[in-house]
Amino acid sequence: MPNIVWIQTGACSGDSMSLLCADSPSLEGILQRYDLHLLWHPSLTAGSSFGTVLASLLAGREALDILCIEGSLMIGPDGSGRYDTWRGRPKIDIVRELAPLAGHVLAMGTCAAYGGVHAAPPNPTDCTGLQFHKTVPGGLLGSEWRSRHGQPVINVAGCPAHPNTITKVLAMLAAGMPLTLDVWGRPAALFGSLVHQGCTRNEYHEYDIEDESLGGRGCMFFSLGCRGPQTQAACNTELWNGHSSKTRAGVPCFGCTSPDFPSGQMFVTPKIGTVPKFLPLGVVRAKYLAYKNLARAAAPERVVNREMEP
C-alpha cells in the first residue's frame, strides 16, 4: 500500500481545497483504485499526529512513496526558516529531511514549485520553491537534487493547481506510468496545451477585437493583461468543476502555472507601440503585427459588433 504524505508549508490551503473538487479522477477514487494510503494530510487525516507520522518516516517504520508539499518554502529570517515552523522546528528542515526518503516529491501549486505569490517582490520572508526560485533553477533543494527514484521535483503548478491535474498526476504515479517533465518540471502531458486553446473568446483574438474594460465579450489579451496565449494549463480544455474557467467567466488569465507568476501589473497589457510586449508562444513579432492589421480589417460585422452566432 503506497503511502502519501501531504505537508503544508507557506500555504493558503488553496491546493487542498482544489484537491477536494477533483472528479476526474476523484481523490477517493484513486485512493481506492490504487490502494493508496493517505498517511498524512493536515485536514483530511485523523487518528494520528504529525509528530507520530514524522517519527515513523524518519525511523524507516513507514515508507514514504509520494511526498506532496503545498506552499512556498520560507527560508527567512537570515536562512533560519523560523518564519514557518512546526513545534519550533523550521518546516524547511523537515522538508529537507523527508525529501530524500521519498520515491517521488510533488510541488502542489505554484508556491511550492516556484515561490509563487509569496516570493513576489519584496519577498519579506525569503520564500522560494522546492527546486526553482521563480525561473531560476535551485530553490530549497537545489537543481541537482533527485528523489529516491531518481526524479527531480514534479511541479503540479497552478494557483491553485487544477483539481483533476492533481489527481491525474497521483494516479499516473500510482499506476507506474512514466512522467515526462517539461523544462519547468511540470508533467508535459498535462501542461502541453495553452489556456488560449478552448477559450470561447478565440475568434475575437484572431480578428483583434479587444475589450478595454472588464465585462465585455471581446479578447482580453490586448489590453486587459490576459496571459492565456502564453500560459500552459488545462483550464479551457478541462473546465474547472466541469463548468467554467477564468476567461469563460470574463476574467483574464493571470498565468498562474508559469514560474514567473505573479509578474507585473494585472489587468494591464504592457505594449511596444500598439503591439503587446509579450506575444503568444511561438509567434514572431513582425509577422504578428502584419497579420493583426489584416485580420482586424477582415473581421466579420457580427464579430466587430460582438453579436452571438445565429
Secondary structure, 3 states (H helix, E strand, C coil): CCEEEEEECECCCHHHHHHHCCCCCCHHHHHHHCCCEEEECCCCCCCCCHHHHHHHHHHCCCCCCEEEEECEEECCCCCCCCCCEECCEEHHHHHHHHHHHCCEEEEECHHHHHCHHHHCCCCCCCEECCCEECCEECCCCCCCCCCCCCCCCEEECECCECHHHHHHHHHHHHCCCCCCECCCCCECCCCCCECCCCCCCHHHHHCCCECCCCCCCCECCCCCCCCHHHCECCCCCCCECCCECCHHHCCCCCCCCCCCCCCCCCCCCCEECCEECCCCCCCCHHHHHHHHHHHHHCCCHHHHCCCCCC
